[in-house]
Amino acid sequence: MKETKINDAIIGLKQLNEPIVGSISFNKPVNQNTVITIKTSNMTIQAPIAQIKLVVFKLDAETFGFIFQNKFLYDKKDFESWDKNTKCLSSHELQPNF
């Protein structure tokens, strides 16, 4: 198993009303039983990957990445728009992960 860690992300979980900002890590390969670990400045949450509504993160200097319905998605086309909107939501500019 290989651990994947995304250090600066906006994370929406089914059990929370508001998204949280922090890091998320999980082991690959991913399946429906995969447990994710989310760390914020004041808490650590472990939950099944099925609890994720959406994860938004800056993959690199020109690409945003998303985890949605257990799939990884990427967007280079709307980078400036995602950068602006995530900065408003997280109160800081997300840092690239790779």
MIDOBA-128180 format. One record per residue: residue number from 0; y, z, x of N, C-alpha, C, O in turn. Coordinates in nm, 4 decimals. Layout:
<pts>
PT   pos        n_v        n_w        n_u       ca_v       ca_w       ca_u        c_v        c_w        c_u        o_v        o_w        o_u
PT   NUM          Y          Z          X          Y          Z          X          Y          Z          X          Y          Z          X
...
</pts>
This chain:
<pts>
PT   pos        n_v        n_w        n_u       ca_v       ca_w       ca_u        c_v        c_w        c_u        o_v        o_w        o_u
PT     0    -0.1187     0.0000     0.0834     0.0000     0.0000     0.0000     0.1249     0.0000     0.0877     0.1280     0.0630     0.1934
PT     1     0.2249    -0.0696     0.0436     0.3515    -0.0766     0.1156     0.4619    -0.0233     0.0253     0.4726    -0.0630    -0.0907
PT     2     0.5444     0.0673     0.0790     0.6533     0.1230    -0.0015     0.7744     0.0302     0.0016     0.8129    -0.0209     0.1068
PT     3     0.8329     0.0099    -0.1146     0.9579    -0.0635    -0.1283     1.0641     0.0369    -0.1678     1.0433     0.1183    -0.2576
PT     4     1.1792     0.0310    -0.1000     1.2880     0.1220    -0.1331     1.4173     0.0426    -0.1480     1.4519    -0.0398    -0.0633
PT     5     1.4868     0.0692    -0.2566     1.6184     0.0104    -0.2821     1.7161     0.1265    -0.2785     1.7087     0.2176    -0.3610
PT     6     1.8081     0.1229    -0.1822     1.8908     0.2401    -0.1527     2.0105     0.2625    -0.2428     2.0525     0.3771    -0.2589
PT     7     2.0666     0.1605    -0.3014     2.1891     0.1757    -0.3801     2.1753     0.0897    -0.5042     2.1937    -0.0319    -0.4984
PT     8     2.1426     0.1531    -0.6174     2.1131     0.0771    -0.7386     2.1652     0.1498    -0.8623     2.1862     0.2711    -0.8615
PT     9     2.1850     0.0726    -0.9672     2.2158     0.1265    -1.0994     2.0847     0.1172    -1.1777     2.0263     0.0096    -1.1910
PT    10     2.0399     0.2314    -1.2290     1.9073     0.2401    -1.2884     1.9181     0.2865    -1.4335     1.9755     0.3917    -1.4619
PT    11     1.8637     0.2088    -1.5229     1.8570     0.2462    -1.6635     1.7141     0.2825    -1.6989     1.6230     0.2012    -1.6832
PT    12     1.6944     0.4043    -1.7465     1.5618     0.4494    -1.7876     1.5571     0.4683    -1.9383     1.6581     0.5028    -1.9996
PT    13     1.4437     0.4465    -1.9973     1.4284     0.4578    -2.1423     1.4607     0.5979    -2.1927     1.5109     0.6131    -2.3040
PT    14     1.4324     0.7020    -2.1112     1.4529     0.8388    -2.1585     1.5964     0.8889    -2.1376     1.6294     0.9992    -2.1810
PT    15     1.6813     0.8102    -2.0724     1.8203     0.8516    -2.0476     1.9167     0.7631    -2.1262     1.8961     0.6423    -2.1380
PT    16     2.0210     0.8238    -2.1791     2.1211     0.7473    -2.2544     2.2144     0.6679    -2.1642     2.2593     0.5595    -2.2013
PT    17     2.2439     0.7208    -2.0466     2.3362     0.6565    -1.9535     2.2620     0.6126    -1.8268     2.1684     0.6803    -1.7842
PT    18     2.3023     0.5007    -1.7662     2.2414     0.4624    -1.6390     2.2800     0.5616    -1.5293     2.3834     0.6279    -1.5372
PT    19     2.1958     0.5704    -1.4279     2.2234     0.6571    -1.3134     2.2330     0.5713    -1.1878     2.1807     0.4600    -1.1832
PT    20     2.3001     0.6241    -1.0868     2.3153     0.5537    -0.9600     2.2390     0.6313    -0.8548     2.2550     0.7527    -0.8416
PT    21     2.1562     0.5606    -0.7800     2.0788     0.6263    -0.6759     1.9846     0.5280    -0.6100     2.0036     0.4066    -0.6171
PT    22     1.8816     0.5830    -0.5452     1.7816     0.4988    -0.4806     1.6543     0.5008    -0.5641     1.6286     0.5951    -0.6390
PT    23     1.5766     0.3964    -0.5498     1.4491     0.3865    -0.6203     1.3441     0.3410    -0.5198     1.3690     0.2518    -0.4387
PT    24     1.2269     0.4027    -0.5258     1.1188     0.3608    -0.4381     0.9872     0.3580    -0.5151     0.9673     0.4315    -0.6118
PT    25     0.8978     0.2704    -0.4686     0.7669     0.2550    -0.5323     0.6753     0.1839    -0.4344     0.7205     0.1179    -0.3409
PT    26     0.5457     0.1986    -0.4578     0.4463     0.1333    -0.3740     0.4046     0.0009    -0.4352     0.3933    -0.0134    -0.5569
PT    27     0.3822    -0.0951    -0.3472     0.3324    -0.2254    -0.3892     0.1843    -0.2306    -0.3550     0.1442    -0.1684    -0.2567
PT    28     0.1031    -0.2992    -0.4284     0.1363    -0.3842    -0.5409     0.1729    -0.3021    -0.6640     0.1247    -0.1904    -0.6828
PT    29     0.2590    -0.3597    -0.7474     0.3075    -0.2920    -0.8667     0.2168    -0.3280    -0.9850     0.1793    -0.4438    -1.0039
PT    30     0.1829    -0.2262    -1.0634     0.1110    -0.2492    -1.1884     0.1651    -0.1524    -1.2922     0.2581    -0.0771    -1.2629
PT    31     0.1099    -0.1523    -1.4115     0.1635    -0.0693    -1.5203     0.1524     0.0798    -1.4926     0.2211     0.1588    -1.5574
PT    32     0.0681     0.1208    -1.3983     0.0512     0.2624    -1.3660     0.1340     0.3066    -1.2453     0.1275     0.4229    -1.2057
PT    33     0.2109     0.2161    -1.1868     0.2918     0.2490    -1.0699     0.3949     0.3548    -1.1048     0.4646     0.3450    -1.2058
PT    34     0.4036     0.4560    -1.0196     0.5026     0.5621    -1.0374     0.6216     0.5306    -0.9476     0.6054     0.5002    -0.8294
PT    35     0.7408     0.5381    -1.0050     0.8635     0.5160    -0.9282     0.9268     0.6515    -0.8986     0.9112     0.7472    -0.9745
PT    36     0.9978     0.6574    -0.7876     1.0740     0.7770    -0.7530     1.2203     0.7375    -0.7459     1.2572     0.6452    -0.6733
PT    37     1.3028     0.8072    -0.8211     1.4474     0.7832    -0.8228     1.5146     0.9063    -0.7654     1.4882     1.0184    -0.8089
PT    38     1.6020     0.8853    -0.6670     1.6775     0.9963    -0.6096     1.8258     0.9712    -0.6278     1.8769     0.8644    -0.5940
PT    39     1.8945     1.0714    -0.6819     2.0397     1.0678    -0.6933     2.0935     1.1817    -0.6088     2.0167     1.2525    -0.5436
PT    40     2.2239     1.2000    -0.6092     2.2822     1.3073    -0.5284     2.2398     1.4455    -0.5755     2.2459     1.5408    -0.4978
PT    41     2.1971     1.4590    -0.7006     2.1628     1.5924    -0.7500     2.0274     1.6042    -0.8177     1.9968     1.7099    -0.8729
PT    42     1.9442     1.4989    -0.8158     1.8120     1.5112    -0.8778     1.7151     1.4068    -0.8258     1.7543     1.3044    -0.7698
PT    43     1.5856     1.4362    -0.8464     1.4778     1.3426    -0.8171     1.3950     1.3285    -0.9441     1.3566     1.4276    -1.0061
PT    44     1.3680     1.2034    -0.9819     1.2909     1.1752    -1.1030     1.1703     1.0914    -1.0616     1.1840     0.9945    -0.9868
PT    45     1.0537     1.1285    -1.1099     0.9351     1.0446    -1.0950     0.8914     1.0041    -1.2352     0.8817     1.0877    -1.3250
PT    46     0.8655     0.8758    -1.2526     0.8306     0.8243    -1.3848     0.7468     0.6981    -1.3684     0.7527     0.6325    -1.2644
PT    47     0.6693     0.6640    -1.4701     0.5967     0.5360    -1.4655     0.6957     0.4203    -1.4698     0.8023     0.4302    -1.5306
PT    48     0.6594     0.3124    -1.4053     0.7493     0.1969    -1.3978     0.7838     0.1441    -1.5378     0.8875     0.0800    -1.5552
PT    49     0.7000     0.1696    -1.6356     0.7275     0.1240    -1.7722     0.8515     0.1916    -1.8314     0.9042     0.1442    -1.9320
PT    50     0.8991     0.3010    -1.7713     1.0182     0.3701    -1.8200     1.1482     0.2999    -1.7787     1.2554     0.3336    -1.8288
PT    51     1.1387     0.2034    -1.6886     1.2585     0.1313    -1.6440     1.3030     0.0342    -1.7521     1.2249    -0.0485    -1.7991
PT    52     1.4309     0.0454    -1.7914     1.4912    -0.0566    -1.8780     1.5457    -0.1682    -1.7893     1.5212    -0.2863    -1.8138
PT    53     1.6211    -0.1280    -1.6842     1.6830    -0.2258    -1.5956     1.7259    -0.1573    -1.4666     1.7761    -0.0449    -1.4688
PT    54     1.7058    -0.2258    -1.3538     1.7596    -0.1830    -1.2249     1.8441    -0.2988    -1.1731     1.7984    -0.4130    -1.1689
PT    55     1.9674    -0.2686    -1.1338     2.0586    -0.3691    -1.0782     2.0953    -0.3237    -0.9375     2.1325    -0.2081    -0.9172
PT    56     2.0851    -0.4145    -0.8400     2.1166    -0.3801    -0.7016     2.1657    -0.5036    -0.6271     2.1399    -0.6171    -0.6672
PT    57     2.2360    -0.4789    -0.5192     2.2828    -0.5889    -0.4346     2.1730    -0.6148    -0.3314     2.1486    -0.5329    -0.2429
PT    58     2.1080    -0.7290    -0.3444     1.9983    -0.7625    -0.2553     2.0500    -0.7886    -0.1139     2.0013    -0.7303    -0.0170
PT    59     2.1493    -0.8769    -0.1036     2.2131    -0.9058     0.0243     2.3595    -0.9384    -0.0025     2.4093    -0.9130    -0.1122
PT    60     2.4277    -0.9934     0.0946     2.5722    -1.0153     0.0826     2.6111    -1.1211    -0.0205     2.7294    -1.1370    -0.0505
PT    61     2.5128    -1.1941    -0.0754     2.5473    -1.2977    -0.1728     2.4521    -1.3070    -0.2918     2.4570    -1.4035    -0.3681
PT    62     2.3653    -1.2066    -0.3076     2.2654    -1.2107    -0.4134     2.2503    -1.0748    -0.4806     2.2410    -0.9725    -0.4128
PT    63     2.2479    -1.0735    -0.6126     2.2146    -0.9525    -0.6864     2.0690    -0.9614    -0.7285     2.0189    -1.0687    -0.7624
PT    64     2.0025    -0.8481    -0.7259     1.8633    -0.8400    -0.7671     1.8515    -0.7513    -0.8901     1.9351    -0.6644    -0.9146
PT    65     1.7460    -0.7753    -0.9665     1.7223    -0.7008    -1.0896     1.5736    -0.6725    -1.1029     1.4897    -0.7526    -1.0617
PT    66     1.5427    -0.5584    -1.1607     1.4062    -0.5313    -1.2043     1.4159    -0.5160    -1.3551     1.4857    -0.4281    -1.4056
PT    67     1.3456    -0.6018    -1.4254     1.3477    -0.6026    -1.5714     1.2091    -0.6398    -1.6208     1.1541    -0.7416    -1.5789
PT    68     1.1519    -0.5596    -1.7085     1.0175    -0.5823    -1.7623     0.9163    -0.6046    -1.6502     0.8360    -0.6978    -1.6539
PT    69     0.9227    -0.5151    -1.5490     0.8313    -0.5165    -1.4334     0.8385    -0.6447    -1.3503     0.7444    -0.6762    -1.2774
PT    70     0.9485    -0.7186    -1.3606     0.9660    -0.8411    -1.2824     1.0910    -0.8304    -1.1974     1.1887    -0.7664    -1.2364
PT    71     1.0873    -0.8939    -1.0806     1.2047    -0.9042    -0.9942     1.2756    -1.0348    -1.0254     1.2146    -1.1417    -1.0256
PT    72     1.4055    -1.0247    -1.0517     1.4871    -1.1425    -1.0796     1.6054    -1.1420    -0.9837     1.6454    -1.0362    -0.9353
PT    73     1.6616    -1.2592    -0.9559     1.7722    -1.2714    -0.8613     1.8802    -1.3630    -0.9158     1.8518    -1.4564    -0.9908
PT    74     2.0062    -1.3352    -0.8770     2.1170    -1.4187    -0.9222     2.2180    -1.4342    -0.8090     2.2809    -1.3369    -0.7673
PT    75     2.2332    -1.5568    -0.7597     2.3356    -1.5878    -0.6598     2.4582    -1.6497    -0.7256     2.5699    -1.6392    -0.6751
PT    76     2.4346    -1.7148    -0.8399     2.5396    -1.7932    -0.9044     2.6559    -1.7067    -0.9533     2.7719    -1.7445    -0.9367
PT    77     2.6263    -1.5913    -1.0132     2.7297    -1.5067    -1.0726     2.7602    -1.3835    -0.9876     2.7935    -1.2778    -1.0410
PT    78     2.7489    -1.3971    -0.8555     2.7646    -1.2830    -0.7655     2.8967    -1.2089    -0.7860     2.8973    -1.0864    -0.7979
PT    79     3.0076    -1.2810    -0.7902     3.1398    -1.2166    -0.8022     3.1512    -1.1377    -0.9322     3.2061    -1.0275    -0.9330
PT    80     3.1009    -1.1919    -1.0397     3.1045    -1.1237    -1.1679     3.0186    -0.9970    -1.1644     3.0626    -0.8915    -1.2100
PT    81     2.8961    -1.0065    -1.1105     2.8101    -0.8879    -1.0989     2.8741    -0.7835    -1.0084     2.8683    -0.6639    -1.0371
PT    82     2.9349    -0.8286    -0.8994     2.9981    -0.7357    -0.8053     3.1094    -0.6564    -0.8743     3.1190    -0.5347    -0.8586
PT    83     3.1922    -0.7258    -0.9499     3.3024    -0.6615    -1.0212     3.2506    -0.5636    -1.1266     3.2977    -0.4501    -1.1343
PT    84     3.1548    -0.6067    -1.2070     3.1031    -0.5233    -1.3155     3.0247    -0.4020    -1.2645     3.0371    -0.2929    -1.3201
PT    85     2.9452    -0.4198    -1.1608     2.8699    -0.3053    -1.1085     2.9626    -0.2055    -1.0400     2.9366    -0.0852    -1.0409
PT    86     3.0699    -0.2552    -0.9811     3.1671    -0.1640    -0.9194     3.2320    -0.0754    -1.0260     3.2530     0.0437    -1.0032
PT    87     3.2633    -0.1324    -1.1407     3.3204    -0.0532    -1.2511     3.2201     0.0494    -1.3023     3.2564     0.1641    -1.3284
PT    88     3.0955     0.0092    -1.3165     2.9925     0.0973    -1.3711     2.9532     0.2094    -1.2750     2.9318     0.3227    -1.3179
PT    89     2.9436     0.1789    -1.1457     2.8951     0.2779    -1.0489     3.0077     0.3510    -0.9759     2.9810     0.4443    -0.9002
PT    90     3.1317     0.3108    -0.9969     3.2491     0.3689    -0.9289     3.2502     0.3450    -0.7784     3.3220     0.4132    -0.7052
PT    91     3.1717     0.2494    -0.7321     3.1773     0.2066    -0.5923     3.1121     0.0689    -0.5817     3.0394     0.0263    -0.6714
PT    92     3.1389     0.0012    -0.4726     3.0757    -0.1291    -0.4504     2.9346    -0.1049    -0.4004     2.9149    -0.0352    -0.3008
PT    93     2.8361    -0.1618    -0.4687     2.6975    -0.1444    -0.4260     2.6796    -0.2035    -0.2862     2.7373    -0.3073    -0.2538
PT    94     2.5994    -0.1363    -0.2044     2.5738    -0.1820    -0.0690     2.4503    -0.2717    -0.0665     2.3537    -0.2466    -0.1386
PT    95     2.4531    -0.3767     0.0169     2.3358    -0.4645     0.0287     2.2136    -0.3859     0.0785     2.2267    -0.2925     0.1576
PT    96     2.0978    -0.4243     0.0322     1.9750    -0.3561     0.0708     1.8989    -0.4259     0.1826     1.8200    -0.3631     0.2531
PT    97     1.9228    -0.5571     0.1990     1.8490    -0.6295     0.3041     1.9413    -0.7211     0.3795     1.8979    -0.7903     0.4715
</pts>
